[in-house]
Amino acid sequence: MTGEYTQSIGKKINARVSMDDSGLKIKVNFFAPIHQLSKIKSDLTKKIYESINKDKKVELAYPRREITIKKG
């Protein structure tokens, strides 16, 4: 999908990956016509998720927080 998209607009998609407190932070910069921005952003997010999910060695943890209330 990204290859087809970059060919159609003639611009490159730039991605940066860094470590965050609780996982990986993936930042993607791309050019998109304003009227297509939401759809393209959604499509790219879905494609990234599917690519990560294909690798059986990678598990995506469900984000949660534990709150403990101390008595006294």
MMTF fields as JSON, N, C-alpha, C and O atoms, coordinates in Angstrom:
{
  "mmtfVersion": "1.0.0",
  "mmtfProducer": "UNKNOWN",
  "numBonds": 287,
  "numAtoms": 288,
  "numGroups": 72,
  "numChains": 1,
  "numModels": 1,
  "chainsPerModel": [1],
  "groupsPerChain": [72],
  "chainIdList": ["A"],
  "bondAtomList": [4, 2, 8, 6, 12, 10, 16, 14, 20, 18, 24, 22, 28, 26, 32, 30, 36, 34, 40, 38, 44, 42, 48, 46, 52, 50, 56, 54, 60, 58, 64, 62, 68, 66, 72, 70, 76, 74, 80, 78, 84, 82, 88, 86, 92, 90, 96, 94, 100, 98, 104, 102, 108, 106, 112, 110, 116, 114, 120, 118, 124, 122, 128, 126, 132, 130, 136, 134, 140, 138, 144, 142, 148, 146, 152, 150, 156, 154, 160, 158, 164, 162, 168, 166, 172, 170, 176, 174, 180, 178, 184, 182, 188, 186, 192, 190, 196, 194, 200, 198, 204, 202, 208, 206, 212, 210, 216, 214, 220, 218, 224, 222, 228, 226, 232, 230, 236, 234, 240, 238, 244, 242, 248, 246, 252, 250, 256, 254, 260, 258, 264, 262, 268, 266, 272, 270, 276, 274, 280, 278, 284, 282],
  "bondOrderList": [1, 1, 1, 1, 1, 1, 1, 1, 1, 1, 1, 1, 1, 1, 1, 1, 1, 1, 1, 1, 1, 1, 1, 1, 1, 1, 1, 1, 1, 1, 1, 1, 1, 1, 1, 1, 1, 1, 1, 1, 1, 1, 1, 1, 1, 1, 1, 1, 1, 1, 1, 1, 1, 1, 1, 1, 1, 1, 1, 1, 1, 1, 1, 1, 1, 1, 1, 1, 1, 1, 1],
  "groupList": [{"groupName": "MET", "atomNameList": ["N", "CA", "C", "O"], "elementList": ["N", "C", "C", "O"], "formalChargeList": [0, 0, 0, 0], "bondAtomList": [1, 0, 2, 1, 3, 2], "bondOrderList": [1, 1, 2], "singleLetterCode": "M", "chemCompType": "L-PEPTIDE LINKING"}, {"groupName": "THR", "atomNameList": ["N", "CA", "C", "O"], "elementList": ["N", "C", "C", "O"], "formalChargeList": [0, 0, 0, 0], "bondAtomList": [1, 0, 2, 1, 3, 2], "bondOrderList": [1, 1, 2], "singleLetterCode": "T", "chemCompType": "L-PEPTIDE LINKING"}, {"groupName": "GLY", "atomNameList": ["N", "CA", "C", "O"], "elementList": ["N", "C", "C", "O"], "formalChargeList": [0, 0, 0, 0], "bondAtomList": [1, 0, 2, 1, 3, 2], "bondOrderList": [1, 1, 2], "singleLetterCode": "G", "chemCompType": "PEPTIDE LINKING"}, {"groupName": "GLU", "atomNameList": ["N", "CA", "C", "O"], "elementList": ["N", "C", "C", "O"], "formalChargeList": [0, 0, 0, 0], "bondAtomList": [1, 0, 2, 1, 3, 2], "bondOrderList": [1, 1, 2], "singleLetterCode": "E", "chemCompType": "L-PEPTIDE LINKING"}, {"groupName": "TYR", "atomNameList": ["N", "CA", "C", "O"], "elementList": ["N", "C", "C", "O"], "formalChargeList": [0, 0, 0, 0], "bondAtomList": [1, 0, 2, 1, 3, 2], "bondOrderList": [1, 1, 2], "singleLetterCode": "Y", "chemCompType": "L-PEPTIDE LINKING"}, {"groupName": "GLN", "atomNameList": ["N", "CA", "C", "O"], "elementList": ["N", "C", "C", "O"], "formalChargeList": [0, 0, 0, 0], "bondAtomList": [1, 0, 2, 1, 3, 2], "bondOrderList": [1, 1, 2], "singleLetterCode": "Q", "chemCompType": "L-PEPTIDE LINKING"}, {"groupName": "SER", "atomNameList": ["N", "CA", "C", "O"], "elementList": ["N", "C", "C", "O"], "formalChargeList": [0, 0, 0, 0], "bondAtomList": [1, 0, 2, 1, 3, 2], "bondOrderList": [1, 1, 2], "singleLetterCode": "S", "chemCompType": "L-PEPTIDE LINKING"}, {"groupName": "ILE", "atomNameList": ["N", "CA", "C", "O"], "elementList": ["N", "C", "C", "O"], "formalChargeList": [0, 0, 0, 0], "bondAtomList": [1, 0, 2, 1, 3, 2], "bondOrderList": [1, 1, 2], "singleLetterCode": "I", "chemCompType": "L-PEPTIDE LINKING"}, {"groupName": "LYS", "atomNameList": ["N", "CA", "C", "O"], "elementList": ["N", "C", "C", "O"], "formalChargeList": [0, 0, 0, 0], "bondAtomList": [1, 0, 2, 1, 3, 2], "bondOrderList": [1, 1, 2], "singleLetterCode": "K", "chemCompType": "L-PEPTIDE LINKING"}, {"groupName": "ASN", "atomNameList": ["N", "CA", "C", "O"], "elementList": ["N", "C", "C", "O"], "formalChargeList": [0, 0, 0, 0], "bondAtomList": [1, 0, 2, 1, 3, 2], "bondOrderList": [1, 1, 2], "singleLetterCode": "N", "chemCompType": "L-PEPTIDE LINKING"}, {"groupName": "ALA", "atomNameList": ["N", "CA", "C", "O"], "elementList": ["N", "C", "C", "O"], "formalChargeList": [0, 0, 0, 0], "bondAtomList": [1, 0, 2, 1, 3, 2], "bondOrderList": [1, 1, 2], "singleLetterCode": "A", "chemCompType": "L-PEPTIDE LINKING"}, {"groupName": "ARG", "atomNameList": ["N", "CA", "C", "O"], "elementList": ["N", "C", "C", "O"], "formalChargeList": [0, 0, 0, 0], "bondAtomList": [1, 0, 2, 1, 3, 2], "bondOrderList": [1, 1, 2], "singleLetterCode": "R", "chemCompType": "L-PEPTIDE LINKING"}, {"groupName": "VAL", "atomNameList": ["N", "CA", "C", "O"], "elementList": ["N", "C", "C", "O"], "formalChargeList": [0, 0, 0, 0], "bondAtomList": [1, 0, 2, 1, 3, 2], "bondOrderList": [1, 1, 2], "singleLetterCode": "V", "chemCompType": "L-PEPTIDE LINKING"}, {"groupName": "ASP", "atomNameList": ["N", "CA", "C", "O"], "elementList": ["N", "C", "C", "O"], "formalChargeList": [0, 0, 0, 0], "bondAtomList": [1, 0, 2, 1, 3, 2], "bondOrderList": [1, 1, 2], "singleLetterCode": "D", "chemCompType": "L-PEPTIDE LINKING"}, {"groupName": "LEU", "atomNameList": ["N", "CA", "C", "O"], "elementList": ["N", "C", "C", "O"], "formalChargeList": [0, 0, 0, 0], "bondAtomList": [1, 0, 2, 1, 3, 2], "bondOrderList": [1, 1, 2], "singleLetterCode": "L", "chemCompType": "L-PEPTIDE LINKING"}, {"groupName": "PHE", "atomNameList": ["N", "CA", "C", "O"], "elementList": ["N", "C", "C", "O"], "formalChargeList": [0, 0, 0, 0], "bondAtomList": [1, 0, 2, 1, 3, 2], "bondOrderList": [1, 1, 2], "singleLetterCode": "F", "chemCompType": "L-PEPTIDE LINKING"}, {"groupName": "PRO", "atomNameList": ["N", "CA", "C", "O"], "elementList": ["N", "C", "C", "O"], "formalChargeList": [0, 0, 0, 0], "bondAtomList": [1, 0, 2, 1, 3, 2], "bondOrderList": [1, 1, 2], "singleLetterCode": "P", "chemCompType": "L-PEPTIDE LINKING"}, {"groupName": "HIS", "atomNameList": ["N", "CA", "C", "O"], "elementList": ["N", "C", "C", "O"], "formalChargeList": [0, 0, 0, 0], "bondAtomList": [1, 0, 2, 1, 3, 2], "bondOrderList": [1, 1, 2], "singleLetterCode": "H", "chemCompType": "L-PEPTIDE LINKING"}],
  "groupTypeList": [0, 1, 2, 3, 4, 1, 5, 6, 7, 2, 8, 8, 7, 9, 10, 11, 12, 6, 0, 13, 13, 6, 2, 14, 8, 7, 8, 12, 9, 15, 15, 10, 16, 7, 17, 5, 14, 6, 8, 7, 8, 6, 13, 14, 1, 8, 8, 7, 4, 3, 6, 7, 9, 8, 13, 8, 8, 12, 3, 14, 10, 4, 16, 11, 11, 3, 7, 1, 7, 8, 8, 2],
  "groupIdList": [1, 2, 3, 4, 5, 6, 7, 8, 9, 10, 11, 12, 13, 14, 15, 16, 17, 18, 19, 20, 21, 22, 23, 24, 25, 26, 27, 28, 29, 30, 31, 32, 33, 34, 35, 36, 37, 38, 39, 40, 41, 42, 43, 44, 45, 46, 47, 48, 49, 50, 51, 52, 53, 54, 55, 56, 57, 58, 59, 60, 61, 62, 63, 64, 65, 66, 67, 68, 69, 70, 71, 72],
  "secStructList": [7, 2, 2, 2, 2, 2, 2, 2, 2, 6, 7, 7, 7, 3, 3, 3, 3, 3, 3, 3, 6, 6, 3, 3, 3, 3, 3, 3, 3, 7, 7, 7, 7, 4, 4, 4, 2, 2, 2, 2, 2, 2, 2, 2, 2, 2, 2, 2, 2, 2, 2, 2, 2, 2, 7, 6, 6, 7, 7, 7, 7, 7, 7, 7, 7, 7, 7, 7, 7, 7, 7, 7],
  "xCoordList": [0.815, 0.0, 0.858, 0.567, 1.911, 2.737, 3.484, 3.652, 3.94, 4.63, 3.73, 4.14, 2.504, 1.541, 1.231, 1.138, 1.073, 0.746, 1.885, 1.652, 3.112, 4.239, 4.436, 4.818, 4.182, 4.286, 3.213, 3.463, 2.02, 0.92, 1.113, 0.686, 1.754, 1.937, 3.342, 3.592, 4.26, 5.622, 6.417, 7.427, 5.98, 6.705, 6.931, 6.24, 7.905, 8.304, 7.649, 7.39, 7.389, 6.91, 8.13, 8.939, 8.265, 9.377, 8.866, 7.892, 9.519, 9.123, 10.312, 11.45, 10.03, 11.041, 10.52, 9.343, 11.41, 11.035, 11.926, 13.14, 11.318, 12.08, 11.437, 10.289, 12.199, 11.679, 10.923, 11.356, 9.801, 8.998, 8.981, 9.516, 8.368, 8.33, 7.718, 8.181, 6.691, 5.995, 5.923, 5.032, 6.834, 6.802, 7.563, 8.457, 7.202, 7.812, 6.956, 5.727, 7.61, 6.907, 7.254, 8.426, 6.245, 6.441, 5.848, 4.656, 6.687, 6.229, 6.37, 7.445, 5.276, 5.262, 4.897, 3.865, 5.75, 5.488, 5.226, 5.963, 4.157, 3.807, 3.016, 2.405, 3.041, 2.253, 0.923, 0.864, -0.15, -1.473, -2.366, -2.314, -3.17, -4.169, -5.118, -5.507, -5.484, -6.262, -7.559, -7.96, -8.213, -9.485, -9.309, -10.292, -8.072, -7.805, -7.012, -6.717, -6.667, -5.768, -6.264, -5.498, -7.516, -8.041, -7.992, -7.598, -8.389, -8.394, -6.981, -6.729, -6.063, -4.686, -4.046, -3.345, -4.284, -3.751, -4.289, -3.537, -5.577, -6.193, -5.618, -5.312, -5.471, -4.918, -3.482, -3.122, -2.658, -1.27, -1.203, -0.406, -2.035, -2.065, -2.453, -1.846, -3.462, -3.906, -2.794, -2.569, -2.103, -1.022, 0.127, 0.684, 0.482, 1.537, 1.12, 1.903, -0.109, -0.622, -0.602, -0.157, -1.077, -1.102, 0.31, 0.541, 1.249, 2.635, 3.251, 3.94, 3.003, 3.526, 2.855, 3.511, 1.568, 0.787, 1.148, 0.923, 1.703, 2.091, 3.25, 3.35, 4.124, 5.302, 4.893, 4.492, 4.994, 4.558, 5.457, 5.082, 6.644, 7.553, 7.198, 7.723, 6.32, 5.95, 4.55, 3.616, 4.415, 3.11, 2.783, 3.608, 1.589, 1.138, 0.383, -0.644, 0.897, 0.275, -0.914, -0.908, -1.914, -3.07, -2.669, -2.248, -2.786, -2.366, -3.288, -4.512, -2.69, -3.487, -2.677, -1.448, -3.377, -2.741, -3.365, -4.556, -2.548, -3.044, -3.013, -1.979, -4.135, -4.234, -4.421, -5.335, -3.552, -3.635, -3.971, -3.277, -5.03, -5.431, -4.968, -5.37, -4.114, -3.596, -4.539, -4.999, -4.819, -5.671, -4.813, -3.678, -5.388, -4.714, -3.949, -3.325],
  "yCoordList": [-1.196, 0.0, 1.259, 2.196, 1.303, 2.505, 2.735, 3.878, 1.648, 1.782, 2.371, 3.253, 1.88, 2.406, 3.873, 4.691, 4.191, 5.566, 6.518, 7.578, 6.149, 7.04, 7.244, 8.333, 6.214, 6.367, 7.308, 8.088, 7.233, 8.057, 9.54, 10.389, 9.865, 11.284, 11.781, 12.987, 10.856, 11.246, 11.742, 12.423, 11.414, 11.807, 10.578, 9.569, 10.678, 9.546, 9.602, 10.681, 8.433, 8.339, 8.14, 7.243, 8.975, 8.865, 8.316, 8.828, 7.275, 6.683, 6.7, 6.46, 6.987, 6.981, 6.11, 6.171, 5.301, 4.419, 4.736, 4.881, 4.842, 5.067, 4.293, 3.857, 4.132, 3.443, 4.45, 5.588, 4.009, 4.819, 4.104, 3.002, 4.722, 4.113, 2.72, 1.832, 2.527, 1.242, 0.564, -0.252, 0.886, 0.234, 1.007, 1.796, 0.775, 1.468, 2.653, 2.591, 3.709, 4.864, 4.929, 5.024, 4.88, 4.934, 6.237, 6.492, 7.063, 8.338, 8.279, 7.99, 8.556, 8.495, 9.871, 10.438, 10.396, 11.673, 11.415, 10.682, 12.034, 11.833, 13.033, 13.767, 13.213, 14.247, 13.636, 12.51, 14.397, 13.924, 15.123, 16.112, 15.049, 16.093, 16.14, 15.096, 17.328, 17.509, 16.704, 16.195, 16.577, 15.854, 14.332, 13.607, 13.848, 12.409, 12.057, 10.886, 13.057, 12.856, 11.79, 10.902, 11.859, 10.894, 9.467, 8.55, 9.275, 7.927, 7.382, 6.224, 8.198, 7.744, 7.435, 6.434, 8.288, 8.057, 6.742, 5.963, 6.499, 5.257, 4.045, 3.031, 4.146, 3.043, 2.716, 1.545, 3.757, 3.53, 2.895, 1.985, 3.368, 2.801, 1.328, 0.497, 1.013, -0.377, -1.234, -2.359, -0.708, -1.451, -1.719, -2.817, -0.733, -0.914, -1.985, -2.877, -1.894, -2.872, -4.284, -5.224, -4.432, -5.751, -6.299, -7.496, -5.433, -5.864, -6.364, -7.384, -5.648, -6.063, -7.359, -8.255, -7.454, -8.613, -9.894, -10.987, -9.785, -10.962, -11.722, -12.942, -10.991, -11.609, -12.33, -11.695, -13.648, -14.454, -14.266, -14.652, -13.674, -13.433, -12.158, -11.912, -11.361, -10.085, -10.2, -10.635, -9.805, -9.785, -8.351, -7.653, -7.918, -6.589, -6.711, -7.385, -6.061, -6.123, -5.175, -4.097, -5.592, -4.729, -3.691, -4.062, -2.406, -1.383, -1.372, -1.368, -1.369, -1.317, -0.667, -0.613, -0.183, 0.4, -0.241, -0.55, -0.43, -1.001, 0.084, 0.713, 0.299, 1.305, 0.573, -0.238, 0.865, 0.253, 1.336, 2.349, 1.122, 2.08, 1.534, 0.45, 2.308, 1.893, 2.367, 3.509, 1.495, 1.858, 2.461, 2.044, 3.459, 4.036, 5.21, 5.809],
  "zCoordList": [0.0, 0.0, 0.0, -0.743, 0.818, 0.875, -0.427, -0.852, -1.075, -2.354, -3.422, -4.176, -3.484, -4.455, -4.164, -5.079, -2.889, -2.507, -2.852, -3.433, -2.502, -2.783, -4.278, -4.706, -5.076, -6.528, -7.059, -7.978, -6.481, -6.991, -6.685, -7.468, -5.554, -5.219, -5.521, -5.521, -5.778, -6.106, -4.912, -5.085, -3.709, -2.501, -1.639, -1.777, -0.751, 0.064, 1.446, 1.979, 2.012, 3.385, 4.277, 4.035, 5.308, 6.242, 7.565, 8.118, 8.074, 9.353, 10.304, 9.902, 11.568, 12.62, 13.755, 14.109, 14.319, 15.423, 16.613, 16.467, 17.797, 19.019, 20.163, 20.071, 21.242, 22.418, 23.286, 23.465, 23.812, 24.719, 26.066, 26.189, 27.081, 28.411, 28.403, 29.119, 27.607, 27.644, 26.272, 26.036, 25.383, 24.08, 23.02, 23.328, 21.788, 20.657, 20.239, 20.273, 19.853, 19.306, 17.825, 17.46, 16.985, 15.539, 15.035, 15.201, 14.416, 13.87, 12.355, 11.829, 11.666, 10.209, 9.665, 10.022, 8.805, 8.146, 6.672, 6.011, 6.168, 4.768, 4.265, 5.042, 2.969, 2.312, 1.911, 1.417, 2.131, 1.699, 1.425, 2.155, 0.4, 0.177, 1.379, 1.902, 1.81, 3.029, 3.027, 4.073, 1.896, 1.844, 1.94, 2.089, 1.856, 1.966, 3.223, 3.461, 4.023, 5.159, 6.134, 6.51, 6.544, 7.523, 6.996, 7.718, 5.748, 5.169, 5.035, 5.369, 4.553, 4.367, 5.715, 5.856, 6.704, 8.05, 8.618, 9.204, 8.444, 8.914, 8.186, 8.813, 6.874, 6.079, 6.495, 6.619, 6.712, 7.124, 8.509, 8.737, 9.43, 10.78, 10.731, 11.406, 9.932, 9.782, 9.185, 9.631, 8.183, 7.522, 8.5, 8.511, 9.313, 10.318, 11.322, 11.648, 11.807, 12.776, 12.189, 12.848, 10.966, 10.322, 10.118, 10.288, 9.757, 9.552, 10.854, 10.867, 11.943, 13.25, 13.69, 14.22, 13.473, 13.915, 13.164, 13.683, 11.955, 11.164, 11.802, 11.671, 12.492, 13.099, 14.381, 15.356, 14.374, 15.524, 16.746, 17.853, 16.556, 17.678, 18.441, 19.527, 17.878, 18.491, 19.078, 18.404, 20.342, 20.987, 21.369, 21.96, 21.035, 21.424, 22.745, 22.827, 23.758, 25.08, 25.147, 24.552, 25.871, 26.087, 27.127, 28.223, 26.82, 27.791, 29.008, 28.876, 30.177, 31.402, 32.503, 32.449, 33.483, 34.663, 35.889, 35.912, 36.894, 38.14, 39.201, 39.428, 39.842, 40.9, 42.222, 42.372, 43.172, 44.495, 45.504, 45.591, 46.263, 47.294, 48.635, 49.057, 49.295, 50.599, 51.693, 51.677, 52.631, 53.764, 54.863, 55.093, 55.539, 56.706, 56.373, 57.249]
}
